[in-house]
Amino acid sequence: MSKRNLALLGATLVSIIYGMTFTIAKDVMPRYLDAYGFIVLRVGGATLLFWLIWLVLKIAGNLPSEKISRSDVPRIIAAAFFGIAVNMLCFFKGLSLTSPISAAVIMVSTPMIVLVLSAIILKERMQKKMITGLLLGLIGTTFLILYGKSVGNASNAGLGNLLVLINAISYGFYLIIVKKLMHTYNAFTFVKWLYLAGFFMVLPFGWSVFQTVNWAIVPNSIFWKIGFVIFFSTFINYLLNLLSMKELSPNTVAVFIYLQPLFATIFAIGLGKDELNGVKIISAALIFSGVYLVTLKKS
């Protein structure tokens, strides 16, 4: 399998895991753990994992001897700010205030945001097939989210939707900022610093909330779900995303966000919480067509 196909497979796995995370994280928040407290636990746990794996690989001699250049430190701090602090804090808090459906509708704007930012910042040319693919994916995803299942309850939808939109814009900046780092360093060389910086950024927001959690009333099933978010949704997904960025453009990585609601629906159908119908089939066809167009190699 070519490196590009492996990168595409990695990006697909990221979408599958994130599609499951919508439901799993919502089961934890806000009943057992507030959004900001959950983020401190999530980022702190992932930081420990990244440093531990880096140490093991370093001792085993499987990592190149690299040092972060001083000129790249501001870029790492910016990536931590946009990709960890703002991204996670706004998304989890927004998800806890609005419905998963509304959050997903806003999240699918990310590929369009990345497309515009890439054109402005990276001077990337907007190809017609890419724009067509993005629009097909946007239509299919919005159709799936709006008509594929019920909207659900929201405690403060206005604020929640605004926070999710800020998260989408922030994640777009992150994908562009981190691209240069991926071509300069091994992923483990800088991701441990990326997460350490991000942890200190989110700590002031969630530490006081984290301290008030009554862990005695948290059932074992919720602990497993917290573990899933830390290990798979954060540790594994960020690694897969970084590795995918080595071979794919920010626009291509971003378009896989369209697959998240689709895989979330498939996950719900598998659990018997949703059922297959014409809307889901048509939406799936539009989404896969859009992703196919965007991921085609340039002629």
C-alpha positions, 0 to 999 in steps of 0.5 A, spaced: 500 500 500 502 506 498 504 512 503 498 516 500 493 510 501 495 509 508 494 516 509 487 516 506 486 510 511 488 513 517 484 519 515 478 515 515 479 511 521 480 518 525 473 520 522 470 513 524 473 514 531 470 521 532 463 519 529 463 514 535 465 520 540 459 524 539 455 519 542 460 517 547 462 524 550 455 526 550 454 520 555 459 523 560 457 530 559 455 534 563 452 529 568 458 526 571 463 531 568 463 538 566 466 539 559 472 543 562 474 538 567 473 533 562 478 537 557 483 537 563 483 530 564 483 528 556 489 533 555 492 531 561 492 523 559 494 524 552 500 528 554 502 522 559 501 517 553 505 521 548 511 523 553 511 515 555 511 513 548 516 518 546 521 515 552 520 508 550 521 509 543 527 513 544 530 508 549 529 503 544 533 507 539 527 508 534 527 515 534 531 520 530 535 525 534 532 531 533 531 538 537 526 543 536 528 549 532 527 556 536 524 559 530 519 553 530 517 554 538 512 560 536 509 555 531 508 549 536 505 554 541 500 557 536 498 549 534 497 548 541 493 554 542 488 553 536 489 545 535 488 543 543 486 549 547 481 553 543 479 547 539 477 542 545 475 547 550 470 550 545 467 544 542 466 540 548 463 546 552 459 547 545 457 540 545 454 540 552 450 546 551 447 545 544 444 538 541 449 533 537 445 535 531 447 542 531 454 541 533 455 536 527 452 541 522 456 547 524 463 542 524 462 540 517 463 548 515 471 546 517 473 543 510 470 550 507 474 554 512 480 550 511 479 551 503 479 559 504 484 559 509 489 555 505 488 559 499 489 565 503 495 563 507 498 557 503 496 560 496 493 554 494 489 554 488 482 552 488 481 546 483 474 545 480 473 538 482 475 540 489 470 545 490 465 540 487 467 535 492 467 540 498 460 542 496 457 535 495 460 533 501 457 539 505 450 538 502 450 530 503 452 531 510 447 537 512 441 533 509 443 527 513 444 531 519 437 535 518 433 530 516 436 523 518 434 523 525 431 528 530 434 534 533 434 533 540 434 538 546 439 543 548 440 547 554 443 554 550 443 552 543 445 559 541 452 560 545 453 552 544 453 553 536 457 559 537 462 555 541 462 550 536 463 555 530 469 558 533 472 551 534 471 549 527 475 556 525 480 554 530 481 547 527 482 550 520 488 554 523 491 548 526 491 544 520 495 549 516 500 551 522 501 544 523 503 542 516 510 545 516 512 541 522 510 535 520 515 536 514 520 538 518 520 533 524 518 526 526 511 526 529 513 524 536 519 529 536 514 535 537 507 532 539 509 531 546 511 539 546 504 540 543 500 537 548 504 539 554 503 546 552 496 545 550 495 542 557 498 548 561 493 552 556 487 548 558 489 547 566 486 554 568 479 553 565 478 546 568 482 544 574 477 547 579 471 543 576 475 537 575 477 537 583 469 537 584 468 531 581 465 526 585 468 520 582 465 515 587 458 516 583 461 515 577 459 508 574 464 503 571 461 504 564 463 512 564 470 510 566 470 506 560 467 512 555 472 517 558 478 512 557 475 511 550 476 519 549 483 519 552 486 514 548 482 513 541 479 520 540 485 524 543 492 520 543 490 515 537 486 520 532 492 526 533 497 521 531 493 518 525 492 526 523 499 528 524 501 522 520 496 523 514 498 530 514 505 528 511 502 525 505 495 529 504 494 537 504 490 540 509 484 541 504 484 533 503 484 532 511 479 537 513 474 534 508 474 527 512 470 531 517 464 530 512 465 522 514 464 523 521 456 524 522 455 518 517 460 514 521 456 516 527 449 514 524 452 507 522 454 506 529 447 508 532 444 503 527 449 498 529 447 499 536 439 499 534 438 506 536 437 508 529 435 505 522 437 505 515 432 509 510 432 513 503 435 519 506 441 516 509 443 512 503 442 518 498 446 522 504 452 517 504 452 517 496 453 524 496 458 524 502 462 519 499 462 522 492 465 528 495 470 525 498 472 521 492 473 528 488 477 531 493 482 525 494 483 524 487 490 526 485 492 532 481 493 530 474 
